[in-house]
């Protein structure tokens, strides 16, 4: 390949990226909440998706559009477990972002586009990892573990990640050690729809205060019941303070965090069986998971 051909190819790539960013900008907003600044995008007419982690608590929200106009926003709902928040604007003329649920391959080129003070910002990189669905530390079910090899501006969190065709594959957020992750479009569709309808994401509830403990005799572990919420699912099932939970549906309780994470939206209404050690004997107690009461 000649030098002139290489330069031409680079110019064409550069022009294509500029076009993708320009075409996406009208669907992006800058989000202000207190001192926090982040990005968001038009999910449906009048509705903005942004990163929950970037929002301050109990403050007025506003967004700045690509044309510089500032608009007040109202919080519809937020789900910390998937890092998705939904805002409402009194504007129905904004163009929703073009989304795709198609899989992306490791090594695929991507462009992260955010907004700062109403103007687009961008970062160019590749998909460095694409793994199976995963559960966040807060128990959120995320449809794929997509990691990006690029550097993201703080204000771009909550922006979109575009594939080479200019379709959004999801929302850019910060993970552990500032690694850039993607909340996939399929996860956003599922969670944002529930936020629009209910204003929150229901979580499973046992009504038990638990403390990890070692179980004498077999070197195992369990969870001691430190408190029982009156009329909660655990109390109704007959679990008492001082009981030690040693199994969940016949599986040993090895890491309490892992099964507490399982108390997601799909767990509400499910019946589980705990192995309960009481006065040196183990019995089995069935508990029906209910929806966690809202504060």
N, C-alpha and C positions, 0 to 999 in steps of 0.2 A: 504494500500500500504506500503510495507516495505521500510526501509531506502535505501537499495541497489537498489531497483527498482526506487526510486525517483532520486538517483544519476545517474543511467543509463539514465533515461529520460532527465535529465538536460544536460548530456554529448551529447546525441543525438541532442538536440535542439541547443547546442553550436556549434556542428560540422556542423549542417545544416546552421546556420547563417554564419559561416566562409566560407562555400562553396558558399553561395549566394553572399557574398561580393566579393570573389575571382573571381567568374564567371562574375560579373558585372564590375569589375575594368577596363578591356580593352576597355569598352565603355564609360568611364569617362575621363574627362580632368580637369586640373586646369587652370583657366582663370586669366590672369594678364592684368589689364588696369590701367596704372598709378600706384598709390599706393594701388589700390583695388585688393583684391584676392577673387575669388569665384570659383564655380564649374560649370561644364557643361557636357552635354552628347551628344553622337553621335545620331542625329535624323535620318539622311539619309547619305549615303556615301558622305564625304566631307563637311557635314553641322552639326554644333553644336548649340544646344539650350542651353541658359543660362538665368539667371535672369537679366532683364533689369536694375533693381534698383541697382544692384551691379556694373554696368559698369560706369566708368568715362567718361566724355564728351571729345571728340576730342583728344584722345590719341591713341598711337599705341597699338594694341592688340596682345597678344601671348597666346598660350596654351602649357601646358606640358602634354605629354602623360604618360600612365601608366609605360612605359619603361624608363622614364626620359628624352626623347627627347623633346626639345622645338621647336615649330612650329609657324610661323607667322600666324596671322588670320586677315581676313577682315570682317568688319561689313556689313552684307547683309541688315539688317533692324531691327528696334526695335519698340515695341508697349508698351509704359509706362502704358497704361490703363489695360493691362492684365499681365504686368511684364514679357513679353517674348521678348527675343532678339535672332537673328539668325546670326551666324558667319559662314564664309567659310574658309576651310583649303585646301591646295593643297595636299590632301591625300584622296584617294578613297578606301584605304584598311582597314579602321577602321570599326569595327562591330557595326551597329546600335543597340541601346538598344531594348530589347524585351518589347513591350508595350501592355497594355490591356485597354479597355474602360469599362470593367465590373464594376458594382457598388461594393463598399466596405461597410461593415456593421460597425456600431458603436461597438467598442470593439475588432475589428479585429486587429491582430498583424501586425505591419509594421516595415520596416527597412529603414531609410533614409541613403543613401550612397552618399558621396561627394568625393572630391579629394583635397589634399593639397600637393603642391610641387610634384605632380604626383602620390602620394600614396593615397590609399583609406582611408577615415574616415567614421565612421558609428555611428548611434544612433538607439536604439531599443525602441519601444513604441507601442501605440495603437491609433486607430482612436477614437478621443474623441467626434467628432461631424461630421455628414454628413447631410447637409440640402439642400434645393432647390437651383436652379441656382440663382446667385446674380450679381449685378452690382457694380463694384468698384467705389471709389470716383472719379476716372478719366473717368468713363463711360464705362469701359470694361465689356463685357458680359462673365461671367465665369460659366461653366456648372454645378458646384456643389460647395457648401461651405463645404470643407473638412478641419477639424482642427485635429491636432495631439497632443497627450500627450507625448511629448519628448523634450529634450533639444538639440538644433542644434548649431553646431559650426558656427561662422561667415563665414568661408571659404567654408562651405558645402551648402550655399545658391546657388540655381541653380542646385543642384544635384537631384538624382532621389529618389522616394519613392517606395519601393518594397512591394508587398503583400506576403503572406505566400508561394505562388507558385513561387516567384521570378520574377513576371511580374511587370513592372513599371506602377503605377497608375497615375503618374504625376511628377511634379517638386516641390521640397521643396523651399518655400520662407518664408520671415518674414512678418507677418501682424502687426496690431496695438499691441502695448505693447509686441513686440517680440514674439507674438504667432506664432507658426509654422503652415502655411497653405500649401495646395497642389493645384497647378494649374493643373487641371485634364488633362489626356492624350487627351481627346476629344477636349478640348480647345486648347491645343498645336497644334494638327493636323490642326485645322481650321486656327489658326492665323499664324503659321509658314509657311503654304502653301501659304498664301497671301503675307507674307514677302518675300518668295523665288521668287514669281512672280513679285510683284510690288515694294518691298523694303520698304513699309510702309503700314499702315492700314488707309484707308480713313475715315474721320470723317465728320459728318454733319456740315453745316455752314449756319448761318442766316445773317451774316454781320451786326449784331447789338451789340452795347455796352449797357449793361443793369445794372440797379441798383434797388435792392429791395425797395419797398415803401409800406406804408400803404394806403389803398384806403378809402377815407373819405365816411362816410354815412352808410356803411354796415359792418364796422369792418374787412373787408377783406384785402387782400394783393395783390400786383401786381408787375410789373417790369417796371420802367420808362426807356424809350429809351434815353440814354445819347448821343449816336452817331450812325450814319448810314453810313455804308461803301458805297461809290458811286458804282453803278452797282452791288451791292450785292443783294441777294435774297430779303431782307427786303425793300431795296430801289426800286427794280423792282416792288414789290407788292404795293408800295405806303405808307409804314410806314414812319413816320416823327419823327425827334428829338422832344422830349417832349411828345410824345404819351405814354400812360400807357397801357401795356398789362395786361389784367385781366383774360383771360382764354386761354386755349390751347385745341382745339377740344372739346369745350363746358365744359371742366373740369376747375374749378377755379385754378388759379396759387397760391398755398399756400407756396411751397418751391421752389425757383427758381433753386436751385442746382439739384433737382430731374428731372426736365424736360430738363435742360441743359445736364445732364448725358444721356438723351435719344437720344442725337445727335450722335449715334454710326454709325458703318459702314452700318447697315441695314436701316438707316434713309435717306441716300442719294437718292434723287429722289422722296421722299414722299411729298405729299401736305398736309399741316396742315392749320387749320383755327384759327386765333387769334381773341379773343375779344379785341378790341382796344378802349380805352376811350380817346376821343379828344374833347376839348372844352365842357366838361360836358356831352357829349353824347357817347354812345357805338355803335360801328359798327363792322362788321366782315370782316376780311381781310384774303384772302387765300395766303399762301406763299409756294413756292416749295423749299425744302431743297436741297442745292447743296453741292458739296464736298469742304471741307475746303482747301483754297489755301495752298500750301506748302511754308514754309519760305525759 
